[in-house]
């Protein structure tokens, strides 16, 4: 990734985090187009998500946690979220 794009993404993420901090919800919608939504979700120590039909892609941008998939728990942190991990998180810290 080019440094200029990396800097813009960092700035956008910081601005999105500010929106999320000000929101009473645990998520904020950053982008919406057709069936695609990009959201920033903060667990606030408890994963409140319920099963739903929407396909999702997860990226950990801050904090740590454990996703307990069928094959055993997997640790997650910024830049590492194994594929087919599942959507229920536990032991969340600063996410």
N, CA, C and O atoms as a CHARMM CRD file, in Angstrom:
* protein
*
  380
    1    1 UNK  N      0.85000  -1.16900   0.00000 PROA 1      0.00000
    2    1 UNK  CA     0.00000   0.00000   0.00000 PROA 1      0.00000
    3    1 UNK  C      0.89900   1.23700   0.00000 PROA 1      0.00000
    4    1 UNK  O      1.92600   1.27000   0.67900 PROA 1      0.00000
    5    2 UNK  N      0.51400   2.22100  -0.74600 PROA 2      0.00000
    6    2 UNK  CA     1.33300   3.43600  -0.81000 PROA 2      0.00000
    7    2 UNK  C      1.15100   4.24500   0.48300 PROA 2      0.00000
    8    2 UNK  O      0.06600   4.23400   1.06500 PROA 2      0.00000
    9    3 UNK  N      2.19300   4.94200   0.93700 PROA 3      0.00000
   10    3 UNK  CA     2.12300   5.68700   2.20100 PROA 3      0.00000
   11    3 UNK  C      0.98800   6.70300   2.24500 PROA 3      0.00000
   12    3 UNK  O      0.35500   6.87200   3.28800 PROA 3      0.00000
   13    4 UNK  N      0.72000   7.38100   1.13000 PROA 4      0.00000
   14    4 UNK  CA    -0.34100   8.39000   1.12900 PROA 4      0.00000
   15    4 UNK  C     -1.69700   7.74800   1.40000 PROA 4      0.00000
   16    4 UNK  O     -2.49100   8.27900   2.17800 PROA 4      0.00000
   17    5 UNK  N     -1.96700   6.60900   0.76300 PROA 5      0.00000
   18    5 UNK  CA    -3.23400   5.91600   0.98000 PROA 5      0.00000
   19    5 UNK  C     -3.30800   5.40500   2.41100 PROA 5      0.00000
   20    5 UNK  O     -4.35700   5.50000   3.04700 PROA 5      0.00000
   21    6 UNK  N     -2.21500   4.86900   2.92100 PROA 6      0.00000
   22    6 UNK  CA    -2.17500   4.37900   4.28900 PROA 6      0.00000
   23    6 UNK  C     -2.51400   5.50100   5.27000 PROA 6      0.00000
   24    6 UNK  O     -3.28000   5.28600   6.20900 PROA 6      0.00000
   25    7 UNK  N     -1.95600   6.68900   5.06400 PROA 7      0.00000
   26    7 UNK  CA    -2.24600   7.82800   5.93900 PROA 7      0.00000
   27    7 UNK  C     -3.71400   8.22700   5.86700 PROA 7      0.00000
   28    7 UNK  O     -4.31700   8.55700   6.88800 PROA 7      0.00000
   29    8 UNK  N     -4.29700   8.19900   4.66500 PROA 8      0.00000
   30    8 UNK  CA    -5.71600   8.55500   4.51700 PROA 8      0.00000
   31    8 UNK  C     -6.59800   7.53800   5.22600 PROA 8      0.00000
   32    8 UNK  O     -7.58600   7.91000   5.86000 PROA 8      0.00000
   33    9 UNK  N     -6.25000   6.24900   5.12500 PROA 9      0.00000
   34    9 UNK  CA    -7.04000   5.22300   5.80100 PROA 9      0.00000
   35    9 UNK  C     -6.96600   5.37800   7.31400 PROA 9      0.00000
   36    9 UNK  O     -7.96400   5.19600   8.01000 PROA 9      0.00000
   37   10 UNK  N     -5.79200   5.71300   7.82000 PROA 10     0.00000
   38   10 UNK  CA    -5.64900   5.92700   9.26400 PROA 10     0.00000
   39   10 UNK  C     -6.50300   7.11000   9.71700 PROA 10     0.00000
   40   10 UNK  O     -7.16700   7.03600  10.75100 PROA 10     0.00000
   41   11 UNK  N     -6.48900   8.18200   8.95900 PROA 11     0.00000
   42   11 UNK  CA    -7.28100   9.35500   9.29700 PROA 11     0.00000
   43   11 UNK  C     -8.76600   9.01400   9.26000 PROA 11     0.00000
   44   11 UNK  O     -9.50800   9.39100  10.16700 PROA 11     0.00000
   45   12 UNK  N     -9.20400   8.31200   8.23400 PROA 12     0.00000
   46   12 UNK  CA   -10.61400   7.93700   8.12300 PROA 12     0.00000
   47   12 UNK  C    -11.02200   7.04000   9.28900 PROA 12     0.00000
   48   12 UNK  O    -12.12300   7.18700   9.82000 PROA 12     0.00000
   49   13 UNK  N    -10.16500   6.12900   9.69000 PROA 13     0.00000
   50   13 UNK  CA   -10.47600   5.25100  10.80900 PROA 13     0.00000
   51   13 UNK  C    -10.57400   6.04200  12.11400 PROA 13     0.00000
   52   13 UNK  O    -11.44900   5.77100  12.93600 PROA 13     0.00000
   53   14 UNK  N     -9.69700   7.00200  12.30700 PROA 14     0.00000
   54   14 UNK  CA    -9.76100   7.83400  13.51500 PROA 14     0.00000
   55   14 UNK  C    -11.05700   8.64800  13.53800 PROA 14     0.00000
   56   14 UNK  O    -11.68200   8.79100  14.58800 PROA 14     0.00000
   57   15 UNK  N    -11.45900   9.17800  12.38500 PROA 15     0.00000
   58   15 UNK  CA   -12.70600   9.93400  12.31500 PROA 15     0.00000
   59   15 UNK  C    -13.90000   9.01700  12.57600 PROA 15     0.00000
   60   15 UNK  O    -14.84400   9.40300  13.26500 PROA 15     0.00000
   61   16 UNK  N    -13.85700   7.80600  12.02400 PROA 16     0.00000
   62   16 UNK  CA   -14.93500   6.84400  12.24600 PROA 16     0.00000
   63   16 UNK  C    -15.00800   6.46000  13.72200 PROA 16     0.00000
   64   16 UNK  O    -16.09900   6.32300  14.27500 PROA 16     0.00000
   65   17 UNK  N    -13.86600   6.28700  14.35300 PROA 17     0.00000
   66   17 UNK  CA   -13.83700   5.95600  15.77900 PROA 17     0.00000
   67   17 UNK  C    -14.45500   7.08500  16.60300 PROA 17     0.00000
   68   17 UNK  O    -15.14100   6.82300  17.59100 PROA 17     0.00000
   69   18 UNK  N    -14.22200   8.32200  16.21000 PROA 18     0.00000
   70   18 UNK  CA   -14.83500   9.45900  16.89900 PROA 18     0.00000
   71   18 UNK  C    -16.35500   9.41000  16.77000 PROA 18     0.00000
   72   18 UNK  O    -17.06800   9.67500  17.73800 PROA 18     0.00000
   73   19 UNK  N    -16.85700   9.07100  15.57500 PROA 19     0.00000
   74   19 UNK  CA   -18.30400   8.93600  15.37300 PROA 19     0.00000
   75   19 UNK  C    -18.86800   7.84700  16.27400 PROA 19     0.00000
   76   19 UNK  O    -19.92500   8.01400  16.88400 PROA 19     0.00000
   77   20 UNK  N    -18.15600   6.73600  16.34900 PROA 20     0.00000
   78   20 UNK  CA   -18.61700   5.60800  17.15500 PROA 20     0.00000
   79   20 UNK  C    -18.61700   5.95700  18.64000 PROA 20     0.00000
   80   20 UNK  O    -19.53700   5.58100  19.36600 PROA 20     0.00000
   81   21 UNK  N    -17.61100   6.66000  19.08600 PROA 21     0.00000
   82   21 UNK  CA   -17.53000   7.05800  20.49300 PROA 21     0.00000
   83   21 UNK  C    -18.71500   7.93900  20.87900 PROA 21     0.00000
   84   21 UNK  O    -19.22200   7.84700  21.99700 PROA 21     0.00000
   85   22 UNK  N    -19.15000   8.78400  19.96600 PROA 22     0.00000
   86   22 UNK  CA   -20.26200   9.69700  20.23400 PROA 22     0.00000
   87   22 UNK  C    -21.62700   9.02100  20.10800 PROA 22     0.00000
   88   22 UNK  O    -22.63900   9.60700  20.49100 PROA 22     0.00000
   89   23 UNK  N    -21.66900   7.80500  19.57900 PROA 23     0.00000
   90   23 UNK  CA   -22.93000   7.11600  19.32300 PROA 23     0.00000
   91   23 UNK  C    -23.34900   6.25400  20.51700 PROA 23     0.00000
   92   23 UNK  O    -22.50400   5.63400  21.16200 PROA 23     0.00000
   93   24 UNK  N    -24.65900   6.21500  20.81200 PROA 24     0.00000
   94   24 UNK  CA   -25.12800   5.30100  21.85400 PROA 24     0.00000
   95   24 UNK  C    -25.12800   3.84600  21.37000 PROA 24     0.00000
   96   24 UNK  O    -25.19900   2.92000  22.17800 PROA 24     0.00000
   97   25 UNK  N    -25.05000   3.65200  20.06600 PROA 25     0.00000
   98   25 UNK  CA   -25.02500   2.30700  19.49000 PROA 25     0.00000
   99   25 UNK  C    -23.61100   1.73300  19.56100 PROA 25     0.00000
  100   25 UNK  O    -22.64900   2.46600  19.78800 PROA 25     0.00000
  101   26 UNK  N    -23.49100   0.42100  19.36700 PROA 26     0.00000
  102   26 UNK  CA   -22.17200  -0.22100  19.37300 PROA 26     0.00000
  103   26 UNK  C    -21.55200  -0.25200  17.97900 PROA 26     0.00000
  104   26 UNK  O    -20.48500  -0.83400  17.78300 PROA 26     0.00000
  105   27 UNK  N    -22.22300   0.37600  17.00800 PROA 27     0.00000
  106   27 UNK  CA   -21.68300   0.41800  15.64700 PROA 27     0.00000
  107   27 UNK  C    -22.08400   1.72200  14.98000 PROA 27     0.00000
  108   27 UNK  O    -23.00500   2.41100  15.42000 PROA 27     0.00000
  109   28 UNK  N    -21.37500   2.04200  13.91300 PROA 28     0.00000
  110   28 UNK  CA   -21.75300   3.17300  13.07300 PROA 28     0.00000
  111   28 UNK  C    -21.55000   2.76900  11.61600 PROA 28     0.00000
  112   28 UNK  O    -20.57400   2.09600  11.28600 PROA 28     0.00000
  113   29 UNK  N    -22.46200   3.17400  10.75700 PROA 29     0.00000
  114   29 UNK  CA   -22.37300   2.85800   9.33200 PROA 29     0.00000
  115   29 UNK  C    -21.45200   3.88000   8.67800 PROA 29     0.00000
  116   29 UNK  O    -21.68000   5.08600   8.77100 PROA 29     0.00000
  117   30 UNK  N    -20.41100   3.38600   8.01500 PROA 30     0.00000
  118   30 UNK  CA   -19.45400   4.26000   7.34100 PROA 30     0.00000
  119   30 UNK  C    -19.76300   4.41500   5.86400 PROA 30     0.00000
  120   30 UNK  O    -19.46600   5.45100   5.27000 PROA 30     0.00000
  121   31 UNK  N    -20.36300   3.38100   5.26300 PROA 31     0.00000
  122   31 UNK  CA   -20.60800   3.37000   3.81900 PROA 31     0.00000
  123   31 UNK  C    -21.74400   2.40500   3.55100 PROA 31     0.00000
  124   31 UNK  O    -21.85100   1.36200   4.19700 PROA 31     0.00000
  125   32 UNK  N    -22.59600   2.75700   2.59400 PROA 32     0.00000
  126   32 UNK  CA   -23.69900   1.88100   2.21100 PROA 32     0.00000
  127   32 UNK  C    -23.90200   1.99700   0.71100 PROA 32     0.00000
  128   32 UNK  O    -24.02500   3.09800   0.17400 PROA 32     0.00000
  129   33 UNK  N    -23.93800   0.85600   0.03800 PROA 33     0.00000
  130   33 UNK  CA   -24.21200   0.83700  -1.39800 PROA 33     0.00000
  131   33 UNK  C    -24.87900  -0.49300  -1.72000 PROA 33     0.00000
  132   33 UNK  O    -24.25900  -1.55100  -1.62000 PROA 33     0.00000
  133   34 UNK  N    -26.14200  -0.42700  -2.10700 PROA 34     0.00000
  134   34 UNK  CA   -26.88300  -1.65600  -2.36500 PROA 34     0.00000
  135   34 UNK  C    -26.91400  -2.52200  -1.11900 PROA 34     0.00000
  136   34 UNK  O    -27.28100  -2.05800  -0.03900 PROA 34     0.00000
  137   35 UNK  N    -26.52500  -3.78700  -1.27300 PROA 35     0.00000
  138   35 UNK  CA   -26.49700  -4.71600  -0.14300 PROA 35     0.00000
  139   35 UNK  C    -25.20400  -4.64900   0.66600 PROA 35     0.00000
  140   35 UNK  O    -25.07000  -5.34800   1.67000 PROA 35     0.00000
  141   36 UNK  N    -24.26200  -3.82600   0.24800 PROA 36     0.00000
  142   36 UNK  CA   -22.98100  -3.72600   0.94400 PROA 36     0.00000
  143   36 UNK  C    -23.01500  -2.59200   1.96400 PROA 36     0.00000
  144   36 UNK  O    -23.29800  -1.44500   1.61800 PROA 36     0.00000
  145   37 UNK  N    -22.73100  -2.91400   3.19600 PROA 37     0.00000
  146   37 UNK  CA   -22.60100  -1.92900   4.25700 PROA 37     0.00000
  147   37 UNK  C    -21.22300  -2.08500   4.86300 PROA 37     0.00000
  148   37 UNK  O    -20.76300  -3.20300   5.09500 PROA 37     0.00000
  149   38 UNK  N    -20.56500  -0.97200   5.11900 PROA 38     0.00000
  150   38 UNK  CA   -19.30600  -0.99200   5.85700 PROA 38     0.00000
  151   38 UNK  C    -19.59800  -0.33000   7.19600 PROA 38     0.00000
  152   38 UNK  O    -19.99800   0.83300   7.25600 PROA 38     0.00000
  153   39 UNK  N    -19.39500  -1.08500   8.26200 PROA 39     0.00000
  154   39 UNK  CA   -19.67500  -0.58800   9.59900 PROA 39     0.00000
  155   39 UNK  C    -18.43500  -0.69600  10.47100 PROA 39     0.00000
  156   39 UNK  O    -17.58100  -1.55600  10.25800 PROA 39     0.00000
  157   40 UNK  N    -18.35000   0.17500  11.43900 PROA 40     0.00000
  158   40 UNK  CA   -17.33900   0.06700  12.48100 PROA 40     0.00000
  159   40 UNK  C    -18.08800  -0.35100  13.73300 PROA 40     0.00000
  160   40 UNK  O    -19.01800   0.32800  14.16900 PROA 40     0.00000
  161   41 UNK  N    -17.67900  -1.47400  14.31000 PROA 41     0.00000
  162   41 UNK  CA   -18.34400  -2.05400  15.47500 PROA 41     0.00000
  163   41 UNK  C    -17.36900  -2.08700  16.64200 PROA 41     0.00000
  164   41 UNK  O    -16.22600  -2.51700  16.48900 PROA 41     0.00000
  165   42 UNK  N    -17.81400  -1.63900  17.79100 PROA 42     0.00000
  166   42 UNK  CA   -17.02300  -1.73400  19.01700 PROA 42     0.00000
  167   42 UNK  C    -17.81600  -2.56600  20.01200 PROA 42     0.00000
  168   42 UNK  O    -18.94000  -2.21800  20.37400 PROA 42     0.00000
  169   43 UNK  N    -17.23600  -3.63700  20.43700 PROA 43     0.00000
  170   43 UNK  CA   -17.94700  -4.55700  21.32300 PROA 43     0.00000
  171   43 UNK  C    -18.28200  -3.93900  22.67100 PROA 43     0.00000
  172   43 UNK  O    -19.27200  -4.31200  23.30000 PROA 43     0.00000
  173   44 UNK  N    -17.46900  -3.00600  23.11000 PROA 44     0.00000
  174   44 UNK  CA   -17.61600  -2.42800  24.44700 PROA 44     0.00000
  175   44 UNK  C    -17.65900  -3.54000  25.49000 PROA 44     0.00000
  176   44 UNK  O    -18.49300  -3.54000  26.39600 PROA 44     0.00000
  177   45 UNK  N    -16.73700  -4.48300  25.33600 PROA 45     0.00000
  178   45 UNK  CA   -16.45200  -5.61300  26.22700 PROA 45     0.00000
  179   45 UNK  C    -17.38800  -6.79400  26.05900 PROA 45     0.00000
  180   45 UNK  O    -17.03100  -7.89600  26.47700 PROA 45     0.00000
  181   46 UNK  N    -18.56500  -6.62900  25.47300 PROA 46     0.00000
  182   46 UNK  CA   -19.49500  -7.74200  25.28900 PROA 46     0.00000
  183   46 UNK  C    -19.94800  -7.74900  23.84300 PROA 46     0.00000
  184   46 UNK  O    -20.32400  -6.70900  23.30200 PROA 46     0.00000
  185   47 UNK  N    -19.91500  -8.92400  23.21000 PROA 47     0.00000
  186   47 UNK  CA   -20.37900  -9.04400  21.82700 PROA 47     0.00000
  187   47 UNK  C    -21.89200  -9.18200  21.85100 PROA 47     0.00000
  188   47 UNK  O    -22.41200 -10.23100  22.23100 PROA 47     0.00000
  189   48 UNK  N    -22.59800  -8.14000  21.45200 PROA 48     0.00000
  190   48 UNK  CA   -24.06200  -8.11400  21.49700 PROA 48     0.00000
  191   48 UNK  C    -24.70500  -8.55400  20.19400 PROA 48     0.00000
  192   48 UNK  O    -25.93100  -8.56200  20.08500 PROA 48     0.00000
  193   49 UNK  N    -23.90100  -8.92100  19.20200 PROA 49     0.00000
  194   49 UNK  CA   -24.45900  -9.29200  17.90800 PROA 49     0.00000
  195   49 UNK  C    -25.23400 -10.60200  18.00500 PROA 49     0.00000
  196   49 UNK  O    -24.89700 -11.48700  18.79100 PROA 49     0.00000
  197   50 UNK  N    -26.27000 -10.70300  17.19700 PROA 50     0.00000
  198   50 UNK  CA   -27.08300 -11.91100  17.10400 PROA 50     0.00000
  199   50 UNK  C    -26.93700 -12.48700  15.70100 PROA 50     0.00000
  200   50 UNK  O    -26.57300 -11.76000  14.77700 PROA 50     0.00000
  201   51 UNK  N    -27.21400 -13.78900  15.52000 PROA 51     0.00000
  202   51 UNK  CA   -27.15400 -14.36400  14.16900 PROA 51     0.00000
  203   51 UNK  C    -28.07000 -13.59000  13.22100 PROA 51     0.00000
  204   51 UNK  O    -29.16400 -13.17200  13.60000 PROA 51     0.00000
  205   52 UNK  N    -27.60800 -13.40700  11.98700 PROA 52     0.00000
  206   52 UNK  CA   -28.38100 -12.68700  10.98400 PROA 52     0.00000
  207   52 UNK  C    -27.95800 -13.15200   9.59700 PROA 52     0.00000
  208   52 UNK  O    -26.95900 -13.85600   9.44700 PROA 52     0.00000
  209   53 UNK  N    -28.71300 -12.75800   8.59800 PROA 53     0.00000
  210   53 UNK  CA   -28.50900 -13.24300   7.23000 PROA 53     0.00000
  211   53 UNK  C    -27.45200 -12.48300   6.44700 PROA 53     0.00000
  212   53 UNK  O    -26.95800 -12.99400   5.44200 PROA 53     0.00000
  213   54 UNK  N    -27.09300 -11.29700   6.87000 PROA 54     0.00000
  214   54 UNK  CA   -26.14100 -10.46900   6.12700 PROA 54     0.00000
  215   54 UNK  C    -24.75400 -11.10000   6.11300 PROA 54     0.00000
  216   54 UNK  O    -24.21700 -11.44700   7.16500 PROA 54     0.00000
  217   55 UNK  N    -24.17300 -11.24900   4.92500 PROA 55     0.00000
  218   55 UNK  CA   -22.78200 -11.69000   4.82400 PROA 55     0.00000
  219   55 UNK  C    -21.87900 -10.61000   5.39300 PROA 55     0.00000
  220   55 UNK  O    -22.17100  -9.42000   5.27900 PROA 55     0.00000
  221   56 UNK  N    -20.77000 -11.03600   6.01200 PROA 56     0.00000
  222   56 UNK  CA   -19.89500 -10.06600   6.65400 PROA 56     0.00000
  223   56 UNK  C    -18.42900 -10.38900   6.43100 PROA 56     0.00000
  224   56 UNK  O    -18.04000 -11.54100   6.23700 PROA 56     0.00000
  225   57 UNK  N    -17.64200  -9.34900   6.46400 PROA 57     0.00000
  226   57 UNK  CA   -16.18800  -9.45700   6.47500 PROA 57     0.00000
  227   57 UNK  C    -15.73600  -8.69800   7.71000 PROA 57     0.00000
  228   57 UNK  O    -16.12700  -7.54900   7.91500 PROA 57     0.00000
  229   58 UNK  N    -14.92000  -9.33200   8.52800 PROA 58     0.00000
  230   58 UNK  CA   -14.43300  -8.69200   9.75000 PROA 58     0.00000
  231   58 UNK  C    -12.96900  -8.31700   9.61600 PROA 58     0.00000
  232   58 UNK  O    -12.17800  -9.05200   9.02400 PROA 58     0.00000
  233   59 UNK  N    -12.62000  -7.18000  10.16500 PROA 59     0.00000
  234   59 UNK  CA   -11.23700  -6.74200  10.28000 PROA 59     0.00000
  235   59 UNK  C    -11.06500  -6.17700  11.68100 PROA 59     0.00000
  236   59 UNK  O    -11.83600  -5.31500  12.10400 PROA 59     0.00000
  237   60 UNK  N    -10.07500  -6.64800  12.39200 PROA 60     0.00000
  238   60 UNK  CA    -9.80100  -6.12300  13.72700 PROA 60     0.00000
  239   60 UNK  C     -8.90100  -4.90600  13.56500 PROA 60     0.00000
  240   60 UNK  O     -7.80700  -5.00600  13.00900 PROA 60     0.00000
  241   61 UNK  N     -9.35900  -3.76300  14.04800 PROA 61     0.00000
  242   61 UNK  CA    -8.56500  -2.53800  13.90400 PROA 61     0.00000
  243   61 UNK  C     -7.95700  -2.08600  15.22400 PROA 61     0.00000
  244   61 UNK  O     -7.04300  -1.26200  15.23200 PROA 61     0.00000
  245   62 UNK  N     -8.45100  -2.61300  16.33900 PROA 62     0.00000
  246   62 UNK  CA    -7.89400  -2.24800  17.64300 PROA 62     0.00000
  247   62 UNK  C     -8.30800  -3.28700  18.67200 PROA 62     0.00000
  248   62 UNK  O     -9.34400  -3.93500  18.52300 PROA 62     0.00000
  249   63 UNK  N     -7.50900  -3.44400  19.70600 PROA 63     0.00000
  250   63 UNK  CA    -7.83700  -4.34900  20.79400 PROA 63     0.00000
  251   63 UNK  C     -7.51300  -5.79300  20.47600 PROA 63     0.00000
  252   63 UNK  O     -6.89800  -6.09800  19.45400 PROA 63     0.00000
  253   64 UNK  N     -7.93600  -6.67500  21.36500 PROA 64     0.00000
  254   64 UNK  CA    -7.71600  -8.11200  21.20200 PROA 64     0.00000
  255   64 UNK  C     -8.96900  -8.85000  21.61900 PROA 64     0.00000
  256   64 UNK  O     -9.85700  -8.27200  22.24500 PROA 64     0.00000
  257   65 UNK  N     -9.04400 -10.11100  21.28000 PROA 65     0.00000
  258   65 UNK  CA   -10.17100 -10.94000  21.66800 PROA 65     0.00000
  259   65 UNK  C     -9.93500 -12.36600  21.23700 PROA 65     0.00000
  260   65 UNK  O     -8.87900 -12.69800  20.69700 PROA 65     0.00000
  261   66 UNK  N    -10.92700 -13.21200  21.47800 PROA 66     0.00000
  262   66 UNK  CA   -10.86200 -14.61300  21.07500 PROA 66     0.00000
  263   66 UNK  C    -12.17200 -14.94900  20.39100 PROA 66     0.00000
  264   66 UNK  O    -13.24600 -14.70300  20.93900 PROA 66     0.00000
  265   67 UNK  N    -12.08500 -15.50800  19.19900 PROA 67     0.00000
  266   67 UNK  CA   -13.26100 -16.00000  18.50400 PROA 67     0.00000
  267   67 UNK  C    -13.29300 -17.50600  18.70200 PROA 67     0.00000
  268   67 UNK  O    -12.34500 -18.18800  18.31400 PROA 67     0.00000
  269   68 UNK  N    -14.35900 -18.05200  19.29600 PROA 68     0.00000
  270   68 UNK  CA   -14.40500 -19.49400  19.53100 PROA 68     0.00000
  271   68 UNK  C    -15.07300 -20.26700  18.38500 PROA 68     0.00000
  272   68 UNK  O    -16.24200 -20.63600  18.49700 PROA 68     0.00000
  273   69 UNK  N    -14.35500 -20.51200  17.30000 PROA 69     0.00000
  274   69 UNK  CA   -14.94600 -21.26900  16.19800 PROA 69     0.00000
  275   69 UNK  C    -15.03100 -22.75100  16.53000 PROA 69     0.00000
  276   69 UNK  O    -14.57600 -23.18100  17.59000 PROA 69     0.00000
  277   70 UNK  N    -15.60500 -23.51800  15.63900 PROA 70     0.00000
  278   70 UNK  CA   -15.78500 -24.95800  15.84900 PROA 70     0.00000
  279   70 UNK  C    -14.47900 -25.69600  16.09800 PROA 70     0.00000
  280   70 UNK  O    -14.46200 -26.68600  16.82800 PROA 70     0.00000
  281   71 UNK  N    -13.38800 -25.23200  15.50600 PROA 71     0.00000
  282   71 UNK  CA   -12.11300 -25.94000  15.64100 PROA 71     0.00000
  283   71 UNK  C    -11.29400 -25.46000  16.83200 PROA 71     0.00000
  284   71 UNK  O    -10.10700 -25.77700  16.91500 PROA 71     0.00000
  285   72 UNK  N    -11.87100 -24.72400  17.73600 PROA 72     0.00000
  286   72 UNK  CA   -11.15000 -24.24500  18.90800 PROA 72     0.00000
  287   72 UNK  C    -10.92900 -22.74600  18.84700 PROA 72     0.00000
  288   72 UNK  O    -10.93300 -22.15800  17.76600 PROA 72     0.00000
  289   73 UNK  N    -10.73600 -22.12100  20.00900 PROA 73     0.00000
  290   73 UNK  CA   -10.57100 -20.66400  20.07200 PROA 73     0.00000
  291   73 UNK  C     -9.37900 -20.16700  19.26400 PROA 73     0.00000
  292   73 UNK  O     -8.34800 -20.83300  19.17300 PROA 73     0.00000
  293   74 UNK  N     -9.54100 -18.99400  18.68700 PROA 74     0.00000
  294   74 UNK  CA    -8.45900 -18.34900  17.93600 PROA 74     0.00000
  295   74 UNK  C     -8.34300 -16.90700  18.38200 PROA 74     0.00000
  296   74 UNK  O     -9.32500 -16.16500  18.39400 PROA 74     0.00000
  297   75 UNK  N     -7.13100 -16.51600  18.74900 PROA 75     0.00000
  298   75 UNK  CA    -6.88400 -15.13700  19.16800 PROA 75     0.00000
  299   75 UNK  C     -6.93600 -14.21000  17.96100 PROA 75     0.00000
  300   75 UNK  O     -6.55500 -14.59300  16.85500 PROA 75     0.00000
  301   76 UNK  N     -7.40900 -12.99600  18.18200 PROA 76     0.00000
  302   76 UNK  CA    -7.46500 -11.98300  17.12700 PROA 76     0.00000
  303   76 UNK  C     -6.86100 -10.69300  17.65900 PROA 76     0.00000
  304   76 UNK  O     -6.89800 -10.42600  18.86000 PROA 76     0.00000
  305   77 UNK  N     -6.30300  -9.89700  16.75200 PROA 77     0.00000
  306   77 UNK  CA    -5.74700  -8.58400  17.06200 PROA 77     0.00000
  307   77 UNK  C     -5.64900  -7.82700  15.75800 PROA 77     0.00000
  308   77 UNK  O     -5.89800  -8.42000  14.70800 PROA 77     0.00000
  309   78 UNK  N     -5.30000  -6.54800  15.76200 PROA 78     0.00000
  310   78 UNK  CA    -5.24100  -5.79400  14.50800 PROA 78     0.00000
  311   78 UNK  C     -4.36500  -6.48300  13.47500 PROA 78     0.00000
  312   78 UNK  O     -3.20500  -6.80500  13.73500 PROA 78     0.00000
  313   79 UNK  N     -4.93400  -6.69900  12.31500 PROA 79     0.00000
  314   79 UNK  CA    -4.20400  -7.33400  11.22500 PROA 79     0.00000
  315   79 UNK  C     -4.30400  -8.84900  11.21500 PROA 79     0.00000
  316   79 UNK  O     -3.80100  -9.47900  10.28600 PROA 79     0.00000
  317   80 UNK  N     -4.93600  -9.46000  12.21600 PROA 80     0.00000
  318   80 UNK  CA    -5.04300 -10.91200  12.23300 PROA 80     0.00000
  319   80 UNK  C     -6.44700 -11.32900  12.65500 PROA 80     0.00000
  320   80 UNK  O     -6.83600 -11.16400  13.81100 PROA 80     0.00000
  321   81 UNK  N     -7.18100 -11.86000  11.72200 PROA 81     0.00000
  322   81 UNK  CA    -8.47300 -12.46800  11.98300 PROA 81     0.00000
  323   81 UNK  C     -8.56900 -13.64100  11.02800 PROA 81     0.00000
  324   81 UNK  O     -8.79700 -13.43900   9.83600 PROA 81     0.00000
  325   82 UNK  N     -8.40100 -14.87500  11.52300 PROA 82     0.00000
  326   82 UNK  CA    -8.39700 -16.03900  10.63800 PROA 82     0.00000
  327   82 UNK  C     -9.70500 -16.16700   9.86000 PROA 82     0.00000
  328   82 UNK  O    -10.76600 -15.77000  10.34200 PROA 82     0.00000
  329   83 UNK  N     -9.61700 -16.72100   8.66000 PROA 83     0.00000
  330   83 UNK  CA   -10.81700 -16.93300   7.85500 PROA 83     0.00000
  331   83 UNK  C    -11.69500 -17.98000   8.51200 PROA 83     0.00000
  332   83 UNK  O    -11.22100 -18.82100   9.27600 PROA 83     0.00000
  333   84 UNK  N    -12.98200 -17.91400   8.20400 PROA 84     0.00000
  334   84 UNK  CA   -13.98300 -18.83100   8.73800 PROA 84     0.00000
  335   84 UNK  C    -13.92600 -18.91100  10.26600 PROA 84     0.00000
  336   84 UNK  O    -14.04400 -19.99000  10.84700 PROA 84     0.00000
  337   85 UNK  N    -13.74700 -17.77600  10.88900 PROA 85     0.00000
  338   85 UNK  CA   -13.60200 -17.73300  12.33900 PROA 85     0.00000
  339   85 UNK  C    -14.93900 -17.78500  13.06200 PROA 85     0.00000
  340   85 UNK  O    -15.00000 -18.27200  14.19100 PROA 85     0.00000
  341   86 UNK  N    -15.98600 -17.31000  12.46100 PROA 86     0.00000
  342   86 UNK  CA   -17.26000 -17.20300  13.15500 PROA 86     0.00000
  343   86 UNK  C    -17.45900 -15.76900  13.61000 PROA 86     0.00000
  344   86 UNK  O    -16.57900 -14.92600  13.43400 PROA 86     0.00000
  345   87 UNK  N    -18.61700 -15.49400  14.19500 PROA 87     0.00000
  346   87 UNK  CA   -18.91100 -14.10400  14.52300 PROA 87     0.00000
  347   87 UNK  C    -19.09800 -13.84600  16.00300 PROA 87     0.00000
  348   87 UNK  O    -19.36000 -12.70600  16.38800 PROA 87     0.00000
  349   88 UNK  N    -18.97700 -14.83500  16.83200 PROA 88     0.00000
  350   88 UNK  CA   -19.13100 -14.62500  18.26900 PROA 88     0.00000
  351   88 UNK  C    -17.76700 -14.45800  18.90700 PROA 88     0.00000
  352   88 UNK  O    -16.93000 -15.35900  18.83500 PROA 88     0.00000
  353   89 UNK  N    -17.54000 -13.33000  19.52100 PROA 89     0.00000
  354   89 UNK  CA   -16.24300 -13.04800  20.12800 PROA 89     0.00000
  355   89 UNK  C    -16.34500 -13.13200  21.65000 PROA 89     0.00000
  356   89 UNK  O    -17.41100 -12.92400  22.22800 PROA 89     0.00000
  357   90 UNK  N    -15.22700 -13.43600  22.27600 PROA 90     0.00000
  358   90 UNK  CA   -15.15500 -13.51500  23.73300 PROA 90     0.00000
  359   90 UNK  C    -13.84600 -12.89800  24.19400 PROA 90     0.00000
  360   90 UNK  O    -12.94900 -12.65100  23.38800 PROA 90     0.00000
  361   91 UNK  N    -13.74200 -12.65400  25.47300 PROA 91     0.00000
  362   91 UNK  CA   -12.52400 -12.09000  26.07400 PROA 91     0.00000
  363   91 UNK  C    -12.03500 -10.87300  25.29800 PROA 91     0.00000
  364   91 UNK  O    -10.86400 -10.80000  24.92500 PROA 91     0.00000
  365   92 UNK  N    -12.91200  -9.94100  25.06000 PROA 92     0.00000
  366   92 UNK  CA   -12.57900  -8.74700  24.28100 PROA 92     0.00000
  367   92 UNK  C    -11.87700  -7.72200  25.15800 PROA 92     0.00000
  368   92 UNK  O    -12.23600  -7.52400  26.31900 PROA 92     0.00000
  369   93 UNK  N    -10.86600  -7.07100  24.57900 PROA 93     0.00000
  370   93 UNK  CA   -10.13500  -6.02300  25.29200 PROA 93     0.00000
  371   93 UNK  C     -9.90200  -4.85200  24.35600 PROA 93     0.00000
  372   93 UNK  O     -9.29200  -5.00800  23.29800 PROA 93     0.00000
  373   94 UNK  N    -10.38200  -3.68700  24.74100 PROA 94     0.00000
  374   94 UNK  CA   -10.14700  -2.45200  23.97700 PROA 94     0.00000
  375   94 UNK  C    -10.51500  -2.58400  22.51600 PROA 94     0.00000
  376   94 UNK  O     -9.82000  -2.05300  21.65000 PROA 94     0.00000
  377   95 UNK  N    -11.59700  -3.28400  22.23100 PROA 95     0.00000
  378   95 UNK  CA   -12.02300  -3.47400  20.84200 PROA 95     0.00000
  379   95 UNK  C    -13.00600  -2.38500  20.49800 PROA 95     0.00000
  380   95 UNK  O    -13.50700  -2.33800  19.37500 PROA 95     0.00000
